[in-house]
Amino acid sequence: MILLDASTPRRFLESLRAWGYDVERSLAYLPGAAADEKVIALAQQLDAVLLSVDLDFSNIVTYPPADYAGIIVLRDVPEQEVKVEAVLKQALENHYRDGLRQRLVIVAANGYRIRQGVTHDTGKGIGDHGQ
């Protein structure tokens, strides 16, 4: 499942459903002004990938990707919403579902990048080797 937070434009909900994804809005569970911590906790509870335009979720120290089923942050919205939507579709086609687990994906008009964060218990990044 993909969970859209309250700040994500409705257009993305409609597109994701048209592309065949199981999508819910956080508004179905939480008030629109819910704190980021409540939104990410809901995503964890639902084992959902969180999709947001809130750049706070791109902070891998505050929201280490290793702790979540996936976080996607959209940039360049609303300025280049159509291009961002096309890049999002490509990222999901290439990586949904297991390819997003424990990952942060930053989607922008010119492409996307995937980040892996540090784990809370070791301080090492996922896949880090050595000392």
C-alpha positions as CSV (number, residue, x, y, z in Angstrom):
1,M,0.0,0.0,0.0
2,I,1.0,3.6,-0.6
3,L,0.0,6.2,2.0
4,L,-0.3,9.8,0.8
5,D,0.0,12.4,3.5
6,A,-2.3,15.4,3.6
7,S,0.1,17.7,1.9
8,T,0.3,15.6,-1.3
9,P,-1.9,16.9,-4.1
10,R,-5.0,14.8,-4.9
11,R,-3.7,14.4,-8.5
12,F,-1.2,11.8,-7.3
13,L,-3.9,9.8,-5.5
14,E,-5.9,9.6,-8.7
15,S,-2.8,8.8,-10.8
16,L,-1.6,6.0,-8.5
17,R,-5.1,4.4,-8.5
18,A,-5.2,4.6,-12.3
19,W,-1.8,2.9,-12.4
20,G,-3.2,0.0,-10.3
21,Y,-1.7,0.8,-6.9
22,D,-3.4,0.3,-3.5
23,V,-3.5,3.9,-2.2
24,E,-4.9,5.6,0.9
25,R,-4.7,9.1,2.2
26,S,-3.6,9.8,5.7
27,L,-6.7,11.9,6.0
28,A,-8.7,8.7,6.2
29,Y,-7.0,8.0,9.6
30,L,-5.7,11.3,10.9
31,P,-6.6,15.0,10.9
32,G,-5.0,17.1,8.2
33,A,-2.8,18.9,10.7
34,A,-1.4,15.7,12.2
35,A,2.3,15.9,13.2
36,D,4.8,14.2,10.9
37,E,5.6,11.7,13.6
38,K,2.0,10.5,13.6
39,V,1.9,10.3,9.8
40,I,5.1,8.2,9.7
41,A,3.9,6.0,12.6
42,L,0.6,5.4,10.6
43,A,2.7,4.3,7.6
44,Q,4.6,1.9,9.8
45,Q,1.4,0.5,11.3
46,L,0.0,-0.1,7.8
47,D,3.3,-1.4,6.4
48,A,2.8,1.3,3.7
49,V,5.2,3.3,1.6
50,L,4.7,7.0,2.6
51,L,4.4,9.4,-0.3
52,S,4.8,13.1,0.6
53,V,5.8,16.5,-0.7
54,D,6.9,17.4,2.8
55,L,10.7,17.7,2.6
56,D,11.0,16.9,6.4
57,F,10.6,13.2,5.5
58,S,13.8,13.4,3.4
59,N,15.9,13.9,6.6
60,I,17.5,10.4,7.0
61,V,18.6,11.3,10.6
62,T,15.1,12.0,11.8
63,Y,13.4,9.4,9.6
64,P,16.1,6.7,8.9
65,P,14.8,4.7,5.9
66,A,15.9,1.4,7.6
67,D,13.0,1.9,10.0
68,Y,10.3,2.1,7.3
69,A,8.6,0.3,4.5
70,G,9.7,3.1,2.2
71,I,9.5,6.9,2.0
72,I,9.0,8.8,-1.3
73,V,9.4,12.5,-1.3
74,L,8.3,14.5,-4.3
75,R,10.2,17.7,-5.2
76,D,9.4,20.4,-7.7
77,V,5.6,20.2,-7.0
78,P,3.6,22.1,-8.1
79,E,6.0,23.9,-10.5
80,Q,6.6,20.8,-12.6
81,E,3.9,18.4,-11.4
82,V,3.4,16.7,-14.7
83,K,7.1,15.8,-15.0
84,V,7.3,14.7,-11.4
85,E,4.3,12.5,-12.0
86,A,6.0,10.8,-14.9
87,V,9.2,10.2,-12.9
88,L,7.2,8.8,-10.0
89,K,5.5,6.3,-12.3
90,Q,8.9,5.2,-13.6
91,A,10.4,4.9,-10.1
92,L,7.4,2.8,-8.9
93,E,7.6,0.6,-12.0
94,N,11.2,-0.1,-11.4
95,H,11.2,-0.5,-7.6
96,Y,7.7,-1.1,-6.1
97,R,7.4,-2.9,-3.5
98,D,10.5,-4.6,-2.1
99,G,12.8,-2.2,-3.9
100,L,11.4,0.6,-1.7
101,R,11.7,-1.1,1.6
102,Q,14.1,0.6,3.9
103,R,14.8,3.2,1.2
104,L,14.1,6.9,0.8
105,V,13.3,7.9,-2.8
106,I,13.6,11.6,-3.8
107,V,11.5,12.2,-7.0
108,A,12.1,15.4,-9.0
109,A,11.2,16.6,-12.4
110,N,14.6,15.6,-13.8
111,G,14.8,12.1,-12.2
112,Y,14.9,10.2,-9.0
113,R,17.5,9.0,-6.5
114,I,17.4,6.4,-3.8
115,R,19.0,6.8,-0.4
116,Q,19.7,4.3,2.3
117,G,19.8,5.5,5.8
118,V,21.7,4.6,8.9
119,T,20.1,2.1,11.3
120,H,19.4,3.2,14.9
121,D,21.2,0.3,16.5
122,T,24.6,0.2,14.6
123,G,25.0,3.7,13.1
124,K,26.0,2.0,9.8
125,G,24.1,2.4,6.6
126,I,22.3,-0.6,5.1
127,G,24.8,-2.5,3.1
128,D,27.8,-0.7,4.6
129,H,30.8,-2.9,5.0
130,G,34.0,-2.5,6.8
131,Q,34.8,-0.4,9.8
